[in-house]
Amino acid sequence: MTRILALAAGVLLVAATWAGRVPDAGAAGPPPDGGAVPVEGSFGAGGLHTAFPGTPLSADAAAAVERAKSGEPDAIRALLPFFATEDNERLVRFVTTLGPGAAPPLIAALDDPDPRIAETAAGLLGELRARPAVPKLTAFLQSDRPRRYVAAWALGEIKNPDSIPVLVGALRDPNESVVKAATRALINIGRKSTPAIVASLPASSGRARKAMLRALEDIEDTKAEDAILSVLETEKDPVVQAAAARALSKCGTAKSYAPLERWLLSGDVGVRVEWAWSLGILIAKPAEGALRQTLEHPDPNVREWSARALENVTGERILYRDAKGKMTLPYNLYR
């Protein structure tokens, strides 16, 4: 089984990955139920930076760049339509050379009625880490306008702690692209996000709760451990249980061994796989006996992931019986 990377797709989310700033979805492990983020706009998975990579700018675009070097607000704003037809990466690099002086016309462009212009402006403000843009980006995110997911991305790049409650609130947005962009933004901000997420977990449910757990998984803060364990005491949704198990694999300590072992020996097959994965990641040696029990489970996936976890726990290669009844070694996803 290969873990599906739950990377956010879209204009500036992909731009962030290109720039090497957004954390990856994680190491290989049990496949989450998600996948690529649905794209609101027409940019597709290529994003802002890959419309025409490596293509020289047209004469009109090159002339617009020359005019924008003056720093005149109108000249900077006049660049925005070219993101639909030119090598976006070149344009982004140029705008970032303008520094903070480029922010005011881009902030004004957030009100543009053309969704693509507003989206591009928001993304560029994130690239510039423009703190003065936070109020307008917040309003954009909390509106019902199209492509507002990019405002969440930009707030995650700016990393103003005041944006954390706004981003946590966005995890309840009905638009899945917004939820996933806000999740990635909180991960990008890091452990400063933990208290607000933990405080919101008890009253959360469904997709919002799953997103909170997803964020905590990549933030990797053991201060979230108790809150995640509390979720598992009452949560009935196997999808959310699985998200909590993955979160514990990164936020858990020895305190989580016994609960994970208990849940490993009960519950849905898919969730047992997650318990095994987490115990392996945590190298939970006290759980060896339980993992050897599930090594004989009727489901081949549970057997496989139990063997894989046992390899990590014991440091030895472990055979398991595959779906055809053949004794085989699992490929190792932990290292």
DRENDO-1510 file (C-alpha; in Angstrom, 1 decimal, always signed):
<recs>
REC; n; res; u; v; w
REC; 1; MET; +0.0; +0.0; +0.0 .
REC; 2; THR; +1.3; +3.4; -0.9 .
REC; 3; ARG; +0.2; +6.5; +1.0 .
REC; 4; ILE; -1.7; +8.9; -1.1 .
REC; 5; LEU; -0.2; +12.4; -0.8 .
REC; 6; ALA; -2.9; +14.7; +0.4 .
REC; 7; LEU; -1.2; +17.8; -1.0 .
REC; 8; ALA; -3.4; +20.8; -1.7 .
REC; 9; ALA; -3.7; +21.6; -5.3 .
REC; 10; GLY; -4.4; +24.9; -6.9 .
REC; 11; VAL; -2.8; +28.2; -7.7 .
REC; 12; LEU; -0.6; +29.1; -4.8 .
REC; 13; LEU; -0.7; +25.9; -2.9 .
REC; 14; VAL; +1.3; +24.3; -5.6 .
REC; 15; ALA; +3.4; +27.4; -5.8 .
REC; 16; ALA; +4.3; +26.8; -2.1 .
REC; 17; THR; +5.5; +23.3; -2.8 .
REC; 18; TRP; +7.5; +24.7; -5.7 .
REC; 19; ALA; +9.2; +27.1; -3.3 .
REC; 20; GLY; +9.9; +24.3; -0.8 .
REC; 21; ARG; +8.0; +25.9; +2.0 .
REC; 22; VAL; +4.9; +23.7; +2.6 .
REC; 23; PRO; +5.5; +20.5; +4.5 .
REC; 24; ASP; +4.9; +17.3; +2.6 .
REC; 25; ALA; +1.9; +15.2; +3.5 .
REC; 26; GLY; +4.1; +12.8; +5.4 .
REC; 27; ALA; +6.1; +9.7; +5.1 .
REC; 28; ALA; +4.7; +6.6; +3.4 .
REC; 29; GLY; +2.1; +4.9; +5.5 .
REC; 30; PRO; -1.5; +3.6; +5.5 .
REC; 31; PRO; -3.4; +5.3; +2.7 .
REC; 32; PRO; -5.7; +8.1; +4.0 .
REC; 33; ASP; -9.1; +8.4; +2.5 .
REC; 34; GLY; -8.3; +11.7; +0.8 .
REC; 35; GLY; -6.4; +12.6; -2.3 .
REC; 36; ALA; -5.6; +15.7; -4.3 .
REC; 37; VAL; -7.6; +18.7; -3.4 .
REC; 38; PRO; -10.4; +19.6; -5.9 .
REC; 39; VAL; -9.4; +22.7; -7.7 .
REC; 40; GLU; -11.8; +25.6; -7.7 .
REC; 41; GLY; -10.5; +27.6; -10.5 .
REC; 42; SER; -9.2; +26.8; -14.0 .
REC; 43; PHE; -5.5; +26.7; -13.1 .
REC; 44; GLY; -5.5; +22.9; -12.5 .
REC; 45; ALA; -2.8; +21.0; -10.7 .
REC; 46; GLY; -0.1; +23.0; -12.3 .
REC; 47; GLY; -0.8; +26.1; -10.2 .
REC; 48; LEU; +0.5; +29.6; -10.5 .
REC; 49; HIS; +4.0; +28.7; -11.3 .
REC; 50; THR; +3.6; +26.2; -14.2 .
REC; 51; ALA; +1.4; +27.7; -16.9 .
REC; 52; PHE; +4.3; +28.1; -19.4 .
REC; 53; PRO; +7.5; +27.2; -17.5 .
REC; 54; GLY; +10.7; +28.3; -19.1 .
REC; 55; THR; +8.9; +30.3; -21.9 .
REC; 56; PRO; +10.3; +33.8; -22.5 .
REC; 57; LEU; +7.9; +36.6; -21.7 .
REC; 58; SER; +6.0; +38.1; -24.5 .
REC; 59; ALA; +6.9; +41.6; -25.7 .
REC; 60; ASP; +3.8; +43.0; -23.9 .
REC; 61; ALA; +4.6; +41.2; -20.6 .
REC; 62; ALA; +8.3; +42.2; -20.8 .
REC; 63; ALA; +7.3; +45.8; -21.3 .
REC; 64; ALA; +4.9; +45.6; -18.3 .
REC; 65; VAL; +7.7; +44.2; -16.2 .
REC; 66; GLU; +9.9; +47.1; -17.2 .
REC; 67; ARG; +7.2; +49.6; -16.2 .
REC; 68; ALA; +6.6; +47.9; -12.9 .
REC; 69; LYS; +10.3; +48.3; -12.0 .
REC; 70; SER; +9.4; +51.9; -11.2 .
REC; 71; GLY; +7.3; +50.6; -8.3 .
REC; 72; GLU; +4.3; +52.6; -9.5 .
REC; 73; PRO; +1.2; +51.0; -8.0 .
REC; 74; ASP; -0.7; +51.0; -11.3 .
REC; 75; ALA; +2.2; +49.4; -13.1 .
REC; 76; ILE; +2.4; +46.6; -10.5 .
REC; 77; ARG; -1.3; +45.9; -10.7 .
REC; 78; ALA; -1.1; +45.9; -14.5 .
REC; 79; LEU; +1.0; +42.8; -14.2 .
REC; 80; LEU; -1.7; +40.6; -12.8 .
REC; 81; PRO; -3.6; +39.8; -16.1 .
REC; 82; PHE; -0.3; +38.4; -17.5 .
REC; 83; PHE; -0.4; +35.5; -15.0 .
REC; 84; ALA; -3.0; +33.9; -17.2 .
REC; 85; THR; -0.8; +33.8; -20.3 .
REC; 86; GLU; +2.9; +34.0; -19.3 .
REC; 87; ASP; +5.5; +32.0; -17.4 .
REC; 88; ASN; +4.2; +32.6; -14.0 .
REC; 89; GLU; +7.3; +31.6; -12.2 .
REC; 90; ARG; +9.3; +34.4; -13.8 .
REC; 91; LEU; +6.6; +36.9; -12.9 .
REC; 92; VAL; +6.4; +35.8; -9.3 .
REC; 93; ARG; +10.2; +36.0; -8.9 .
REC; 94; PHE; +10.1; +39.5; -10.3 .
REC; 95; VAL; +7.3; +40.7; -8.0 .
REC; 96; THR; +9.1; +39.4; -5.0 .
REC; 97; THR; +12.1; +41.5; -5.9 .
REC; 98; LEU; +9.9; +44.6; -5.5 .
REC; 99; GLY; +9.6; +43.9; -1.8 .
REC; 100; PRO; +7.0; +45.5; +0.6 .
REC; 101; GLY; +6.4; +48.3; -1.9 .
REC; 102; ALA; +4.4; +45.9; -4.1 .
REC; 103; ALA; +1.9; +45.1; -1.3 .
REC; 104; PRO; -0.5; +48.1; -1.5 .
REC; 105; PRO; -1.6; +47.6; -5.1 .
REC; 106; LEU; -1.9; +43.9; -4.5 .
REC; 107; ILE; -4.0; +44.4; -1.4 .
REC; 108; ALA; -6.3; +46.7; -3.5 .
REC; 109; ALA; -6.5; +44.0; -6.1 .
REC; 110; LEU; -8.1; +41.6; -3.6 .
REC; 111; ASP; -11.3; +43.5; -4.3 .
REC; 112; ASP; -11.1; +42.9; -8.1 .
REC; 113; PRO; -14.3; +41.4; -9.4 .
REC; 114; ASP; -12.3; +39.0; -11.6 .
REC; 115; PRO; -11.7; +35.9; -9.3 .
REC; 116; ARG; -8.5; +35.1; -11.0 .
REC; 117; ILE; -7.0; +38.6; -10.4 .
REC; 118; ALA; -8.0; +38.4; -6.8 .
REC; 119; GLU; -6.6; +34.9; -6.5 .
REC; 120; THR; -3.3; +35.9; -8.0 .
REC; 121; ALA; -3.0; +39.0; -5.8 .
REC; 122; ALA; -3.6; +37.0; -2.7 .
REC; 123; GLY; -1.0; +34.5; -3.7 .
REC; 124; LEU; +1.6; +37.1; -4.4 .
REC; 125; LEU; +0.9; +38.7; -1.0 .
REC; 126; GLY; +1.6; +35.4; +0.5 .
REC; 127; GLU; +4.9; +35.2; -1.4 .
REC; 128; LEU; +5.8; +38.7; -0.1 .
REC; 129; ARG; +4.9; +37.7; +3.5 .
REC; 130; ALA; +2.9; +41.0; +3.5 .
REC; 131; ARG; +1.6; +41.4; +7.1 .
REC; 132; PRO; -0.4; +44.6; +6.1 .
REC; 133; ALA; -2.5; +42.3; +3.9 .
REC; 134; VAL; -3.7; +40.1; +6.8 .
REC; 135; PRO; -7.0; +42.0; +7.4 .
REC; 136; LYS; -8.1; +41.9; +3.7 .
REC; 137; LEU; -6.9; +38.3; +3.3 .
REC; 138; THR; -8.9; +37.4; +6.4 .
REC; 139; ALA; -12.0; +39.1; +5.0 .
REC; 140; PHE; -11.4; +37.2; +1.7 .
REC; 141; LEU; -11.2; +33.9; +3.4 .
REC; 142; GLN; -14.3; +34.5; +5.5 .
REC; 143; SER; -16.4; +35.6; +2.5 .
REC; 144; ASP; -18.3; +33.3; +0.1 .
REC; 145; ARG; -16.2; +34.4; -2.9 .
REC; 146; PRO; -14.7; +31.9; -5.3 .
REC; 147; ARG; -11.1; +30.9; -4.9 .
REC; 148; ARG; -10.9; +32.1; -1.4 .
REC; 149; TYR; -8.8; +29.0; -0.5 .
REC; 150; VAL; -5.7; +31.0; -1.7 .
REC; 151; ALA; -6.3; +33.5; +1.2 .
REC; 152; ALA; -5.8; +30.6; +3.6 .
REC; 153; TRP; -2.5; +29.7; +1.9 .
REC; 154; ALA; -1.3; +33.3; +2.0 .
REC; 155; LEU; -2.1; +33.6; +5.7 .
REC; 156; GLY; -0.1; +30.4; +6.3 .
REC; 157; GLU; +2.9; +32.0; +4.5 .
REC; 158; ILE; +2.6; +35.2; +6.4 .
REC; 159; LYS; +2.5; +33.3; +9.7 .
REC; 160; ASN; +0.8; +36.0; +11.8 .
REC; 161; PRO; -0.3; +34.3; +15.0 .
REC; 162; ASP; -3.5; +36.3; +15.0 .
REC; 163; SER; -4.5; +34.3; +11.9 .
REC; 164; ILE; -4.5; +31.0; +13.7 .
REC; 165; PRO; -8.1; +31.2; +15.1 .
REC; 166; VAL; -9.3; +32.3; +11.6 .
REC; 167; LEU; -7.6; +29.3; +10.0 .
REC; 168; VAL; -8.9; +26.9; +12.6 .
REC; 169; GLY; -12.4; +28.3; +11.9 .
REC; 170; ALA; -11.9; +27.8; +8.2 .
REC; 171; LEU; -11.6; +24.0; +8.9 .
REC; 172; ARG; -15.4; +24.1; +9.2 .
REC; 173; ASP; -15.8; +25.7; +5.8 .
REC; 174; PRO; -18.2; +23.9; +3.4 .
REC; 175; ASN; -15.6; +24.2; +0.6 .
REC; 176; GLU; -13.2; +21.3; +0.7 .
REC; 177; SER; -10.4; +23.3; -1.0 .
REC; 178; VAL; -10.7; +25.9; +1.8 .
REC; 179; VAL; -10.5; +23.2; +4.4 .
REC; 180; LYS; -7.4; +21.6; +2.9 .
REC; 181; ALA; -5.7; +25.0; +2.3 .
REC; 182; ALA; -6.4; +26.0; +5.9 .
REC; 183; THR; -5.0; +22.7; +7.1 .
REC; 184; ARG; -1.8; +23.2; +5.2 .
REC; 185; ALA; -1.5; +26.8; +6.5 .
REC; 186; LEU; -1.8; +25.7; +10.1 .
REC; 187; ILE; +0.9; +23.1; +9.5 .
REC; 188; ASN; +3.1; +25.7; +7.9 .
REC; 189; ILE; +2.7; +28.0; +11.0 .
REC; 190; GLY; +3.7; +25.0; +13.1 .
REC; 191; ARG; +3.4; +24.5; +16.9 .
REC; 192; LYS; +2.0; +27.9; +17.6 .
REC; 193; SER; -1.2; +26.5; +16.1 .
REC; 194; THR; -1.4; +23.6; +18.5 .
REC; 195; PRO; -3.3; +25.3; +21.4 .
REC; 196; ALA; -6.1; +26.7; +19.2 .
REC; 197; ILE; -6.5; +23.4; +17.4 .
REC; 198; VAL; -6.6; +21.4; +20.7 .
REC; 199; ALA; -9.1; +23.8; +22.1 .
REC; 200; SER; -11.4; +23.3; +19.1 .
REC; 201; LEU; -11.2; +19.5; +19.0 .
REC; 202; PRO; -13.8; +18.6; +21.6 .
REC; 203; ALA; -16.6; +20.5; +19.9 .
REC; 204; SER; -15.6; +19.4; +16.4 .
REC; 205; SER; -16.9; +16.6; +14.3 .
REC; 206; GLY; -16.7; +15.0; +10.9 .
REC; 207; ARG; -14.5; +16.6; +8.3 .
REC; 208; ALA; -13.5; +19.5; +10.5 .
REC; 209; ARG; -12.3; +17.2; +13.2 .
REC; 210; LYS; -10.4; +15.1; +10.7 .
REC; 211; ALA; -8.7; +18.2; +9.3 .
REC; 212; MET; -7.7; +19.3; +12.8 .
REC; 213; LEU; -6.1; +15.8; +13.4 .
REC; 214; ARG; -4.5; +16.0; +10.0 .
REC; 215; ALA; -2.9; +19.3; +11.0 .
REC; 216; LEU; -1.7; +17.9; +14.3 .
REC; 217; GLU; -0.2; +14.9; +12.6 .
REC; 218; ASP; +2.2; +17.1; +10.6 .
REC; 219; ILE; +2.8; +19.7; +13.4 .
REC; 220; GLU; +4.1; +16.8; +15.5 .
REC; 221; ASP; +3.6; +18.4; +18.9 .
REC; 222; THR; +3.3; +16.0; +21.9 .
REC; 223; LYS; +1.3; +18.7; +23.7 .
REC; 224; ALA; -1.6; +17.5; +21.6 .
REC; 225; GLU; -1.4; +13.9; +22.8 .
REC; 226; ASP; -4.0; +14.1; +25.6 .
REC; 227; ALA; -6.6; +15.9; +23.3 .
REC; 228; ILE; -6.2; +13.2; +20.6 .
REC; 229; LEU; -6.5; +10.4; +23.1 .
REC; 230; SER; -9.7; +12.1; +24.4 .
REC; 231; VAL; -11.1; +12.1; +20.9 .
REC; 232; LEU; -10.6; +8.4; +20.6 .
REC; 233; GLU; -12.4; +7.6; +23.8 .
REC; 234; THR; -15.7; +8.8; +22.2 .
REC; 235; GLU; -15.2; +9.0; +18.5 .
REC; 236; LYS; -17.3; +6.5; +16.5 .
REC; 237; ASP; -16.5; +7.4; +12.9 .
REC; 238; PRO; -13.8; +5.1; +11.6 .
REC; 239; VAL; -12.4; +7.7; +9.2 .
REC; 240; VAL; -11.9; +10.1; +12.1 .
REC; 241; GLN; -10.5; +7.3; +14.3 .
REC; 242; ALA; -7.9; +6.6; +11.5 .
REC; 243; ALA; -7.0; +10.3; +11.4 .
REC; 244; ALA; -6.5; +10.3; +15.2 .
REC; 245; ALA; -4.3; +7.2; +15.0 .
REC; 246; ARG; -2.1; +8.9; +12.4 .
REC; 247; ALA; -1.9; +12.0; +14.6 .
REC; 248; LEU; -0.8; +9.9; +17.5 .
REC; 249; SER; +2.0; +8.4; +15.5 .
REC; 250; LYS; +3.6; +11.9; +15.4 .
REC; 251; CYS; +2.2; +13.4; +18.7 .
REC; 252; GLY; +2.2; +10.3; +20.9 .
REC; 253; THR; +4.5; +9.2; +23.7 .
REC; 254; ALA; +4.7; +6.1; +25.9 .
REC; 255; LYS; +1.4; +7.3; +27.3 .
REC; 256; SER; -0.3; +6.3; +24.0 .
REC; 257; TYR; +1.1; +2.7; +23.9 .
REC; 258; ALA; -1.6; +1.1; +26.0 .
REC; 259; PRO; -4.6; +2.8; +24.4 .
REC; 260; LEU; -3.3; +2.1; +20.9 .
REC; 261; GLU; -2.7; -1.6; +21.9 .
REC; 262; ARG; -6.2; -1.8; +23.2 .
REC; 263; TRP; -7.7; -0.3; +20.0 .
REC; 264; LEU; -5.5; -2.5; +17.9 .
REC; 265; LEU; -7.2; -5.6; +19.2 .
REC; 266; SER; -10.7; -4.3; +18.4 .
REC; 267; GLY; -12.5; -2.1; +15.9 .
REC; 268; ASP; -12.8; -2.0; +12.1 .
REC; 269; VAL; -10.1; -3.6; +9.9 .
REC; 270; GLY; -9.1; -0.3; +8.3 .
REC; 271; VAL; -8.6; +1.3; +11.7 .
REC; 272; ARG; -6.6; -1.6; +13.0 .
REC; 273; VAL; -4.2; -1.0; +10.2 .
REC; 274; GLU; -3.8; +2.6; +11.5 .
REC; 275; TRP; -3.2; +1.4; +15.1 .
REC; 276; ALA; -0.5; -0.9; +13.9 .
REC; 277; TRP; +1.1; +1.8; +11.8 .
REC; 278; SER; +1.2; +4.2; +14.8 .
REC; 279; LEU; +2.6; +1.6; +17.1 .
REC; 280; GLY; +5.4; +0.9; +14.6 .
REC; 281; ILE; +6.2; +4.6; +14.2 .
REC; 282; LEU; +6.3; +5.0; +18.0 .
REC; 283; ILE; +8.5; +1.9; +18.3 .
REC; 284; ALA; +6.1; +0.7; +21.1 .
REC; 285; LYS; +8.0; -2.3; +22.4 .
REC; 286; PRO; +5.3; -3.1; +25.0 .
REC; 287; ALA; +2.9; -3.7; +22.2 .
REC; 288; GLU; +4.9; -6.5; +20.6 .
REC; 289; GLY; +2.5; -9.2; +22.1 .
REC; 290; ALA; -0.6; -7.5; +20.7 .
REC; 291; LEU; +1.0; -7.0; +17.3 .
REC; 292; ARG; +1.9; -10.7; +17.2 .
REC; 293; GLN; -1.7; -11.5; +17.9 .
REC; 294; THR; -2.9; -9.4; +15.0 .
REC; 295; LEU; -0.2; -11.0; +12.8 .
REC; 296; GLU; -2.6; -13.9; +12.7 .
REC; 297; HIS; -5.7; -11.7; +12.0 .
REC; 298; PRO; -8.1; -13.0; +9.3 .
REC; 299; ASP; -7.5; -9.8; +7.2 .
REC; 300; PRO; -4.3; -9.8; +5.1 .
REC; 301; ASN; -3.9; -6.0; +5.4 .
REC; 302; VAL; -3.9; -6.2; +9.2 .
REC; 303; ARG; -1.4; -9.0; +9.1 .
REC; 304; GLU; +0.8; -7.1; +6.7 .
REC; 305; TRP; +0.8; -3.9; +8.8 .
REC; 306; SER; +1.3; -5.9; +12.0 .
REC; 307; ALA; +4.4; -7.4; +10.4 .
REC; 308; ARG; +5.6; -4.1; +9.3 .
REC; 309; ALA; +5.1; -2.6; +12.8 .
REC; 310; LEU; +6.8; -5.6; +14.4 .
REC; 311; GLU; +9.9; -5.0; +12.2 .
REC; 312; ASN; +10.2; -1.5; +13.5 .
REC; 313; VAL; +9.6; -2.6; +17.1 .
REC; 314; THR; +11.9; -5.6; +17.2 .
REC; 315; GLY; +14.5; -4.6; +14.6 .
REC; 316; GLU; +14.0; -8.0; +12.9 .
REC; 317; ARG; +12.5; -9.0; +9.6 .
REC; 318; ILE; +9.0; -10.5; +10.2 .
REC; 319; LEU; +7.1; -12.8; +7.8 .
REC; 320; TYR; +3.4; -12.6; +7.4 .
REC; 321; ARG; +0.8; -14.6; +5.5 .
REC; 322; ASP; -0.4; -12.7; +2.5 .
REC; 323; ALA; -3.8; -12.9; +0.8 .
REC; 324; LYS; -2.7; -16.1; -1.1 .
REC; 325; GLY; -1.5; -17.8; +2.0 .
REC; 326; LYS; +2.2; -17.4; +1.2 .
REC; 327; MET; +4.6; -16.4; +3.9 .
REC; 328; THR; +6.3; -13.2; +2.8 .
REC; 329; LEU; +8.2; -10.1; +4.0 .
REC; 330; PRO; +6.6; -6.7; +3.9 .
REC; 331; TYR; +8.4; -3.9; +2.2 .
REC; 332; ASN; +9.5; -1.4; +4.9 .
REC; 333; LEU; +7.8; +2.0; +4.8 .
REC; 334; TYR; +9.3; +3.3; +8.1 .
REC; 335; ARG; +12.8; +4.1; +6.7 .
</recs>
